[in-house]
Amino acid sequence: MENNTLLELVAKAQSGDRDALYQILNQFAPLVKKHSRSVGRSDREDLEQSIHEKLTEKILAYDRSRIPTLTEFIHTLEKEQRE
């Protein structure tokens, strides 16, 4: 297996490489599992599926030509939280 950076994997995923997409999702799996523990057991699988769907959507739509600074990224997250 190649040792790709996250941005390289995103580029591959956007080009249709399903393995690259799965590698990204696997990198985030521990964090997804951690956050899914905040809901009851019966809802965990649904929450994890929803998070994976949203991650996939964001990965495929990510504009690699404009990588934000950390401050810009935080402002974007704050804005999305308010919506």
C-alpha positions as CSV (number, residue, x, y, z in Angstrom):
1,M,0.0,0.0,0.0
2,E,1.2,3.5,-0.9
3,N,1.8,6.0,1.8
4,N,-0.2,9.0,0.4
5,T,-1.0,12.2,2.1
6,L,-4.6,13.1,2.9
7,L,-4.6,15.6,0.0
8,E,-3.3,13.0,-2.4
9,L,-6.0,10.5,-1.3
10,V,-8.6,13.2,-1.7
11,A,-7.4,13.8,-5.3
12,K,-7.6,10.1,-6.0
13,A,-11.0,9.8,-4.5
14,Q,-12.3,12.7,-6.5
15,S,-11.0,10.9,-9.6
16,G,-13.1,7.8,-8.8
17,D,-10.6,5.8,-6.8
18,R,-12.8,4.0,-4.3
19,D,-9.8,2.5,-2.4
20,A,-8.5,6.1,-1.7
21,L,-12.0,7.1,-0.4
22,Y,-12.0,4.0,1.9
23,Q,-8.5,4.8,3.1
24,I,-9.7,8.3,4.1
25,L,-12.8,7.0,5.9
26,N,-10.6,4.4,7.7
27,Q,-8.3,7.2,8.9
28,F,-11.3,9.0,10.5
29,A,-12.9,5.8,11.8
30,P,-11.5,6.1,15.4
31,L,-12.8,9.6,15.7
32,V,-16.2,8.6,14.2
33,K,-16.4,5.7,16.7
34,K,-15.5,8.0,19.6
35,H,-18.2,10.5,18.7
36,S,-20.8,7.8,18.1
37,R,-20.5,6.8,21.8
38,S,-22.3,10.0,22.7
39,V,-25.6,8.5,21.6
40,G,-27.4,5.3,22.7
41,R,-26.3,2.0,21.4
42,S,-29.3,1.6,19.2
43,D,-28.5,4.9,17.4
44,R,-24.7,4.4,17.0
45,E,-24.8,2.6,13.7
46,D,-27.1,5.1,12.2
47,L,-25.0,8.0,13.4
48,E,-21.8,6.4,12.1
49,Q,-23.4,5.8,8.7
50,S,-24.6,9.5,8.6
51,I,-21.1,10.7,9.4
52,H,-19.5,8.5,6.7
53,E,-22.0,9.8,4.2
54,K,-21.3,13.4,5.1
55,L,-17.5,12.8,5.0
56,T,-17.8,11.2,1.6
57,E,-19.9,14.2,0.3
58,K,-17.3,16.6,1.7
59,I,-14.3,14.7,0.3
60,L,-15.8,14.5,-3.2
61,A,-16.8,18.2,-3.2
62,Y,-13.6,19.5,-1.6
63,D,-12.0,22.3,-3.6
64,R,-8.3,21.4,-3.6
65,S,-7.3,24.5,-5.4
66,R,-8.1,26.6,-2.3
67,I,-6.7,25.2,0.9
68,P,-7.8,27.5,3.7
69,T,-5.6,28.8,6.5
70,L,-6.4,27.4,10.0
71,T,-8.3,30.6,10.8
72,E,-10.4,30.4,7.7
73,F,-11.2,26.8,8.4
74,I,-12.3,27.5,11.9
75,H,-14.6,30.3,10.7
76,T,-16.1,27.9,8.1
77,L,-16.8,25.4,10.8
78,E,-18.4,28.0,13.1
79,K,-20.6,29.2,10.2
80,E,-21.8,25.7,9.5
81,Q,-22.6,25.1,13.1
82,R,-24.9,28.1,13.1
83,E,-26.8,26.9,10.0
